[in-house]
């Protein structure tokens, strides 16, 4: 014990603990040996008995000492050592993970790769917003006010979302989207993607079928396919989903649609098609998932009313988000559910993650109640309209008869390049990226081979760029296109 005699001062308990652990490990204190009494060891080391007692209690809790009332502590018998794993050839001998059928389907999916390297100098990435556009002052004022508000306790909140936010959303949706609902029908979620995932898990089984726009939002399609349900791709055109081609014989449990601004082509579903879709859903007893991902941004006209506002049969599940108006990093979205679905969606939300962040919900409610959110949306609509105009002006300078679709609303366009074929999209995007500009092929958004009879296309988001950056980026694209056409 001569080594222990030097253990004094601050941290003595930890040093005693570490040395005793080492002596037990190297056999200096063999199994069954009697440990010094706490009183004697404390006296010998010049530390308090409380310090030594705490060390012994920790060693006993970890199984290194055996203690009992009125008896001296003894060193415990160590467990038999675990045999070292046999080295294996990682390629030939590694055991694959045991996954569920759902897990195997997810593992096999080719999801979009999230960029982890330095982004391009000018990035036409759809869904990216300009940090300077975030309403910092309004958000900070509301955030500080909510942070200082006294709460009775810090406990889990209701899975359906904060009551103040659901009331604020109820009023906002009636004003902005023509949607009448009760606050009880609203479920606050972590962005539109969680809403889509909940729809997939709760409304589809592996032997079901679902209808999906082609082309369409890839992450939504993957969510539905992950259930094992069969994809029934229905073409979309300049007016959105072609309802004349909805399947009449195959029994579909669900249809996913973006009627206010078809993603990615940009069409707005006209009233006749909306009625046809709702009538088809009623005949099929199918659910309609309406993704209103950027419905606030329509240029030159009032935003189109939501499809859910026309639903008289309780078939439409409406999905909204603040990702395009504020920031996708907030992860705040909401659903308006048919009343019979409210209980099960609340339960599923609770199982998934309890609830969305409460403080951010209350800040958003304050912005909605004060009118700050809608004022911000109006400002952003004007800013995005200027960016869109800069993009359209630059497209007019592109070679090869380039044209765009989806310009009436939203935060992106699809650029069609008649001189190129779909197989050229990846090479074109790579060549442009080498010069510091990010553009994105449209082909991954098509579900079936029918999309390959079209020209090459690119999805160009413009909400995160200035007019000057848009002009510069499109000039790079024009130069690459001219070089390719000459070659």
NUVEXVO-573508 format. One record per residue (C-alpha): residue number from 1; residue in three letters; x, y, z. Coordinates in steps of 0.5 Angstrom, whole numbers, always signed. Layout:
REM NUVEXVO-573508
NUM, ALA, X, Y, Z $
...
***
This chain:
REM NUVEXVO-573508
1, UNK, +0, +0, +0 $
2, UNK, +6, +5, +0 $
3, UNK, +4, +7, -7 $
4, UNK, -3, +9, -4 $
5, UNK, +0, +13, +1 $
6, UNK, +2, +19, -4 $
7, UNK, -6, +20, -6 $
8, UNK, -8, +26, -2 $
9, UNK, -11, +33, -4 $
10, UNK, -16, +34, -10 $
11, UNK, -18, +28, -14 $
12, UNK, -16, +23, -8 $
13, UNK, -22, +19, -9 $
14, UNK, -21, +18, -16 $
15, UNK, -14, +16, -16 $
16, UNK, -15, +11, -10 $
17, UNK, -21, +8, -15 $
18, UNK, -16, +8, -21 $
19, UNK, -10, +5, -17 $
20, UNK, -15, -1, -14 $
21, UNK, -18, -2, -20 $
22, UNK, -11, -3, -23 $
23, UNK, -9, -8, -17 $
24, UNK, -15, -12, -18 $
25, UNK, -14, -12, -26 $
26, UNK, -6, -14, -25 $
27, UNK, -7, -19, -19 $
28, UNK, -4, -15, -14 $
29, UNK, -11, -16, -10 $
30, UNK, -13, -23, -12 $
31, UNK, -20, -26, -12 $
32, UNK, -22, -27, -5 $
33, UNK, -17, -23, -2 $
34, UNK, -19, -18, +4 $
35, UNK, -19, -11, +2 $
36, UNK, -16, -6, +7 $
37, UNK, -22, -3, +12 $
38, UNK, -24, +3, +10 $
39, UNK, -22, +6, +17 $
40, UNK, -15, +4, +16 $
41, UNK, -14, +6, +9 $
42, UNK, -17, +13, +10 $
43, UNK, -12, +13, +16 $
44, UNK, -6, +11, +12 $
45, UNK, -7, +15, +7 $
46, UNK, -9, +22, +10 $
47, UNK, -16, +22, +7 $
48, UNK, -23, +22, +10 $
49, UNK, -26, +16, +11 $
50, UNK, -32, +18, +7 $
51, UNK, -28, +19, +1 $
52, UNK, -25, +11, +2 $
53, UNK, -32, +9, +3 $
54, UNK, -35, +12, -4 $
55, UNK, -29, +9, -7 $
56, UNK, -31, +2, -5 $
57, UNK, -38, +3, -6 $
58, UNK, -37, +5, -13 $
59, UNK, -32, -2, -14 $
60, UNK, -38, -6, -11 $
61, UNK, -43, -3, -16 $
62, UNK, -38, -5, -22 $
63, UNK, -37, -12, -19 $
64, UNK, -30, -11, -17 $
65, UNK, -31, -12, -9 $
66, UNK, -36, -16, -5 $
67, UNK, -39, -12, +1 $
68, UNK, -44, -14, +6 $
69, UNK, -46, -11, +13 $
70, UNK, -41, -12, +18 $
71, UNK, -36, -16, +14 $
72, UNK, -29, -14, +11 $
73, UNK, -30, -12, +3 $
74, UNK, -27, -18, -1 $
75, UNK, -24, -18, -8 $
76, UNK, -30, -21, -13 $
77, UNK, -28, -27, -17 $
78, UNK, -27, -24, -24 $
79, UNK, -32, -27, -30 $
80, UNK, -29, -32, -35 $
81, UNK, -25, -28, -40 $
82, UNK, -29, -27, -47 $
83, UNK, -25, -31, -53 $
84, UNK, -22, -26, -58 $
85, UNK, -26, -26, -64 $
86, UNK, -23, -29, -70 $
87, UNK, -21, -25, -75 $
88, UNK, -25, -25, -81 $
89, UNK, -25, -23, -89 $
90, UNK, -29, -17, -89 $
91, UNK, -32, -19, -96 $
92, UNK, -33, -26, -95 $
93, UNK, -34, -28, -88 $
94, UNK, -38, -22, -85 $
95, UNK, -45, -24, -83 $
96, UNK, -50, -19, -86 $
97, UNK, -55, -15, -81 $
98, UNK, -62, -19, -80 $
99, UNK, -67, -14, -82 $
100, UNK, -74, -14, -83 $
101, UNK, -78, -14, -90 $
102, UNK, -79, -6, -89 $
103, UNK, -71, -6, -87 $
104, UNK, -69, -9, -93 $
105, UNK, -73, -5, -98 $
106, UNK, -70, +1, -95 $
107, UNK, -63, -1, -95 $
108, UNK, -64, -3, -103 $
109, UNK, -67, +4, -104 $
110, UNK, -63, +9, -108 $
111, UNK, -65, +16, -104 $
112, UNK, -62, +22, -106 $
113, UNK, -55, +23, -103 $
114, UNK, -54, +29, -99 $
115, UNK, -48, +33, -100 $
116, UNK, -43, +33, -95 $
117, UNK, -37, +36, -99 $
118, UNK, -37, +44, -100 $
119, UNK, -43, +46, -104 $
120, UNK, -42, +49, -111 $
121, UNK, -41, +56, -112 $
122, UNK, -48, +57, -115 $
123, UNK, -53, +52, -113 $
124, UNK, -60, +51, -116 $
125, UNK, -62, +46, -111 $
126, UNK, -69, +46, -110 $
127, UNK, -71, +47, -103 $
128, UNK, -65, +51, -101 $
129, UNK, -67, +58, -98 $
130, UNK, -63, +64, -98 $
131, UNK, -61, +65, -90 $
132, UNK, -61, +73, -91 $
133, UNK, -69, +72, -92 $
134, UNK, -70, +69, -86 $
135, UNK, -74, +73, -81 $
136, UNK, -69, +74, -76 $
137, UNK, -72, +80, -72 $
138, UNK, -79, +77, -72 $
139, UNK, -77, +70, -70 $
140, UNK, -72, +73, -65 $
141, UNK, -77, +77, -61 $
142, UNK, -82, +72, -61 $
143, UNK, -77, +67, -59 $
144, UNK, -75, +71, -53 $
145, UNK, -82, +72, -51 $
146, UNK, -84, +65, -51 $
147, UNK, -77, +63, -47 $
148, UNK, -79, +68, -42 $
149, UNK, -86, +65, -41 $
150, UNK, -87, +62, -34 $
151, UNK, -89, +54, -35 $
152, UNK, -92, +50, -30 $
153, UNK, -87, +44, -32 $
154, UNK, -82, +42, -37 $
155, UNK, -86, +35, -39 $
156, UNK, -88, +32, -45 $
157, UNK, -93, +36, -49 $
158, UNK, -99, +33, -53 $
159, UNK, -97, +29, -59 $
160, UNK, -102, +33, -64 $
161, UNK, -98, +39, -63 $
162, UNK, -99, +46, -58 $
163, UNK, -106, +48, -58 $
164, UNK, -104, +55, -59 $
165, UNK, -101, +53, -66 $
166, UNK, -106, +49, -68 $
167, UNK, -111, +55, -67 $
168, UNK, -107, +59, -71 $
169, UNK, -106, +54, -76 $
170, UNK, -114, +53, -77 $
171, UNK, -115, +61, -78 $
172, UNK, -109, +62, -83 $
173, UNK, -111, +56, -87 $
174, UNK, -118, +59, -88 $
175, UNK, -115, +65, -90 $
176, UNK, -110, +63, -94 $
177, UNK, -112, +56, -97 $
178, UNK, -119, +57, -97 $
179, UNK, -119, +51, -92 $
180, UNK, -124, +50, -86 $
181, UNK, -123, +45, -81 $
182, UNK, -123, +44, -73 $
183, UNK, -117, +45, -69 $
184, UNK, -117, +38, -67 $
185, UNK, -116, +36, -74 $
186, UNK, -109, +39, -74 $
187, UNK, -103, +35, -73 $
188, UNK, -96, +38, -72 $
189, UNK, -91, +34, -75 $
190, UNK, -83, +34, -76 $
191, UNK, -84, +37, -84 $
192, UNK, -88, +34, -89 $
193, UNK, -83, +28, -90 $
194, UNK, -86, +26, -83 $
195, UNK, -93, +27, -85 $
196, UNK, -92, +23, -91 $
197, UNK, -88, +17, -87 $
198, UNK, -94, +17, -83 $
199, UNK, -99, +16, -88 $
200, UNK, -95, +11, -91 $
201, UNK, -95, +7, -85 $
202, UNK, -102, +8, -83 $
203, UNK, -106, +7, -89 $
204, UNK, -102, +2, -93 $
205, UNK, -100, -6, -93 $
206, UNK, -95, -10, -97 $
207, UNK, -101, -13, -101 $
208, UNK, -104, -6, -103 $
209, UNK, -103, -1, -109 $
210, UNK, -102, +6, -109 $
211, UNK, -103, +12, -114 $
212, UNK, -97, +16, -115 $
213, UNK, -96, +22, -120 $
214, UNK, -90, +21, -125 $
215, UNK, -86, +24, -125 $
216, UNK, -86, +26, -118 $
217, UNK, -83, +27, -111 $
218, UNK, -78, +22, -110 $
219, UNK, -78, +22, -102 $
220, UNK, -85, +21, -102 $
221, UNK, -85, +15, -107 $
222, UNK, -80, +12, -103 $
223, UNK, -84, +12, -97 $
224, UNK, -90, +9, -100 $
225, UNK, -86, +4, -103 $
226, UNK, -82, +2, -97 $
227, UNK, -89, -1, -94 $
228, UNK, -88, -6, -100 $
229, UNK, -94, -3, -103 $
230, UNK, -95, -4, -111 $
231, UNK, -93, +3, -115 $
232, UNK, -99, +5, -120 $
233, UNK, -95, +11, -124 $
234, UNK, -100, +15, -127 $
235, UNK, -97, +21, -132 $
236, UNK, -97, +28, -130 $
237, UNK, -98, +33, -135 $
238, UNK, -98, +41, -136 $
239, UNK, -104, +41, -132 $
240, UNK, -102, +36, -126 $
241, UNK, -104, +29, -125 $
242, UNK, -108, +26, -131 $
243, UNK, -114, +24, -128 $
244, UNK, -117, +20, -134 $
245, UNK, -111, +15, -133 $
246, UNK, -113, +13, -126 $
247, UNK, -113, +6, -125 $
248, UNK, -121, +3, -125 $
249, UNK, -119, -4, -124 $
250, UNK, -113, -4, -120 $
251, UNK, -116, -3, -113 $
252, UNK, -111, +3, -110 $
253, UNK, -112, +5, -103 $
254, UNK, -108, +11, -103 $
255, UNK, -107, +17, -108 $
256, UNK, -101, +22, -107 $
257, UNK, -102, +28, -111 $
258, UNK, -99, +36, -111 $
259, UNK, -105, +39, -114 $
260, UNK, -103, +46, -113 $
261, UNK, -96, +46, -116 $
262, UNK, -95, +39, -119 $
263, UNK, -88, +37, -117 $
264, UNK, -84, +38, -121 $
265, UNK, -87, +40, -127 $
266, UNK, -91, +45, -124 $
267, UNK, -98, +44, -127 $
268, UNK, -104, +47, -123 $
269, UNK, -110, +41, -122 $
270, UNK, -116, +45, -126 $
271, UNK, -123, +44, -123 $
272, UNK, -125, +39, -127 $
273, UNK, -119, +34, -125 $
274, UNK, -120, +36, -118 $
275, UNK, -127, +33, -118 $
276, UNK, -125, +27, -122 $
277, UNK, -120, +25, -117 $
278, UNK, -125, +26, -111 $
279, UNK, -130, +22, -115 $
280, UNK, -125, +17, -116 $
281, UNK, -123, +16, -109 $
282, UNK, -130, +16, -107 $
283, UNK, -131, +10, -112 $
284, UNK, -125, +6, -110 $
285, UNK, -125, +8, -102 $
286, UNK, -118, +11, -103 $
287, UNK, -115, +16, -99 $
288, UNK, -112, +22, -102 $
289, UNK, -106, +25, -99 $
290, UNK, -105, +32, -102 $
291, UNK, -98, +35, -101 $
292, UNK, -99, +43, -101 $
293, UNK, -91, +44, -101 $
294, UNK, -91, +51, -103 $
295, UNK, -98, +53, -104 $
296, UNK, -96, +60, -102 $
297, UNK, -92, +62, -108 $
298, UNK, -96, +63, -114 $
299, UNK, -95, +69, -118 $
300, UNK, -99, +74, -121 $
301, UNK, -106, +71, -118 $
302, UNK, -109, +69, -112 $
303, UNK, -106, +62, -109 $
304, UNK, -111, +56, -111 $
305, UNK, -115, +54, -106 $
306, UNK, -113, +47, -103 $
307, UNK, -116, +40, -106 $
308, UNK, -118, +39, -98 $
309, UNK, -123, +45, -99 $
310, UNK, -127, +41, -104 $
311, UNK, -127, +34, -100 $
312, UNK, -134, +33, -98 $
313, UNK, -133, +25, -97 $
314, UNK, -127, +26, -92 $
315, UNK, -122, +23, -96 $
316, UNK, -117, +28, -97 $
317, UNK, -111, +28, -92 $
318, UNK, -108, +35, -93 $
319, UNK, -100, +36, -91 $
320, UNK, -97, +43, -91 $
321, UNK, -90, +46, -88 $
322, UNK, -86, +52, -87 $
323, UNK, -80, +49, -90 $
324, UNK, -81, +54, -96 $
325, UNK, -83, +60, -93 $
326, UNK, -78, +60, -87 $
327, UNK, -73, +54, -87 $
328, UNK, -73, +47, -88 $
329, UNK, -68, +46, -82 $
330, UNK, -74, +48, -77 $
331, UNK, -77, +41, -79 $
332, UNK, -84, +44, -78 $
333, UNK, -90, +42, -82 $
334, UNK, -98, +40, -80 $
335, UNK, -103, +35, -83 $
336, UNK, -111, +37, -83 $
337, UNK, -114, +30, -82 $
338, UNK, -121, +27, -83 $
339, UNK, -124, +26, -76 $
340, UNK, -124, +19, -76 $
341, UNK, -116, +18, -77 $
342, UNK, -115, +23, -72 $
343, UNK, -114, +18, -66 $
344, UNK, -109, +14, -70 $
345, UNK, -105, +19, -73 $
346, UNK, -104, +22, -66 $
347, UNK, -102, +15, -63 $
348, UNK, -97, +14, -69 $
349, UNK, -94, +21, -68 $
350, UNK, -93, +19, -60 $
351, UNK, -90, +13, -62 $
352, UNK, -85, +16, -67 $
353, UNK, -82, +22, -63 $
354, UNK, -87, +24, -58 $
355, UNK, -88, +31, -61 $
356, UNK, -85, +37, -65 $
357, UNK, -81, +42, -61 $
358, UNK, -86, +46, -57 $
359, UNK, -82, +52, -56 $
360, UNK, -81, +53, -64 $
361, UNK, -89, +51, -64 $
362, UNK, -91, +57, -60 $
363, UNK, -86, +62, -64 $
364, UNK, -89, +60, -70 $
365, UNK, -96, +61, -67 $
366, UNK, -94, +68, -65 $
367, UNK, -92, +70, -72 $
368, UNK, -98, +67, -75 $
369, UNK, -103, +71, -70 $
370, UNK, -99, +77, -70 $
371, UNK, -99, +77, -78 $
372, UNK, -92, +77, -78 $
373, UNK, -92, +70, -82 $
374, UNK, -96, +73, -88 $
375, UNK, -92, +79, -88 $
376, UNK, -86, +75, -89 $
377, UNK, -89, +71, -94 $
378, UNK, -92, +77, -98 $
379, UNK, -84, +80, -98 $
380, UNK, -82, +73, -100 $
381, UNK, -87, +72, -106 $
382, UNK, -84, +79, -109 $
383, UNK, -77, +77, -108 $
384, UNK, -78, +70, -111 $
385, UNK, -82, +73, -117 $
386, UNK, -75, +78, -118 $
387, UNK, -71, +71, -118 $
388, UNK, -76, +68, -123 $
389, UNK, -76, +73, -128 $
390, UNK, -68, +73, -128 $
391, UNK, -68, +66, -129 $
392, UNK, -73, +66, -135 $
393, UNK, -69, +72, -138 $
394, UNK, -63, +68, -138 $
395, UNK, -66, +61, -140 $
396, UNK, -68, +66, -147 $
397, UNK, -61, +66, -148 $
398, UNK, -59, +58, -148 $
399, UNK, -58, +55, -154 $
400, UNK, -62, +49, -157 $
401, UNK, -69, +51, -156 $
402, UNK, -69, +51, -149 $
403, UNK, -76, +52, -145 $
404, UNK, -78, +52, -138 $
405, UNK, -85, +49, -135 $
406, UNK, -88, +51, -128 $
407, UNK, -86, +58, -128 $
408, UNK, -93, +60, -125 $
409, UNK, -92, +58, -118 $
410, UNK, -87, +55, -113 $
411, UNK, -79, +56, -112 $
412, UNK, -77, +52, -118 $
413, UNK, -78, +51, -126 $
414, UNK, -76, +45, -130 $
415, UNK, -71, +47, -136 $
416, UNK, -72, +42, -142 $
417, UNK, -67, +41, -147 $
418, UNK, -69, +39, -153 $
419, UNK, -62, +38, -156 $
420, UNK, -61, +33, -151 $
421, UNK, -63, +26, -149 $
422, UNK, -65, +24, -141 $
423, UNK, -58, +20, -142 $
424, UNK, -54, +26, -142 $
425, UNK, -57, +29, -136 $
426, UNK, -52, +26, -131 $
427, UNK, -46, +28, -136 $
428, UNK, -49, +35, -137 $
429, UNK, -50, +36, -129 $
430, UNK, -43, +34, -128 $
431, UNK, -39, +38, -133 $
432, UNK, -43, +44, -130 $
433, UNK, -41, +42, -123 $
434, UNK, -34, +42, -125 $
435, UNK, -35, +50, -126 $
436, UNK, -38, +51, -120 $
437, UNK, -45, +51, -121 $
438, UNK, -50, +46, -119 $
439, UNK, -56, +43, -123 $
440, UNK, -60, +37, -122 $
441, UNK, -63, +32, -127 $
442, UNK, -70, +31, -127 $
443, UNK, -70, +23, -129 $
444, UNK, -69, +21, -122 $
445, UNK, -76, +23, -121 $
446, UNK, -80, +19, -126 $
447, UNK, -82, +12, -124 $
448, UNK, -83, +9, -130 $
449, UNK, -79, +8, -137 $
450, UNK, -84, +13, -141 $
451, UNK, -80, +19, -138 $
452, UNK, -75, +17, -143 $
453, UNK, -78, +19, -149 $
454, UNK, -78, +26, -147 $
455, UNK, -72, +31, -148 $
456, UNK, -67, +32, -142 $
457, UNK, -69, +36, -137 $
458, UNK, -66, +40, -131 $
459, UNK, -70, +42, -124 $
460, UNK, -67, +49, -122 $
461, UNK, -69, +52, -116 $
462, UNK, -68, +59, -115 $
463, UNK, -70, +61, -108 $
464, UNK, -63, +61, -105 $
465, UNK, -60, +65, -110 $
466, UNK, -59, +73, -112 $
467, UNK, -61, +75, -119 $
468, UNK, -54, +76, -120 $
469, UNK, -52, +69, -118 $
470, UNK, -58, +66, -123 $
471, UNK, -55, +70, -129 $
472, UNK, -48, +68, -127 $
473, UNK, -50, +60, -126 $
474, UNK, -54, +60, -133 $
475, UNK, -48, +63, -137 $
476, UNK, -44, +57, -134 $
477, UNK, -50, +53, -136 $
478, UNK, -50, +56, -143 $
479, UNK, -43, +56, -144 $
480, UNK, -43, +48, -143 $
481, UNK, -49, +47, -147 $
482, UNK, -45, +51, -153 $
483, UNK, -39, +47, -152 $
484, UNK, -43, +40, -152 $
485, UNK, -47, +42, -158 $
486, UNK, -41, +44, -162 $
487, UNK, -38, +37, -160 $
***
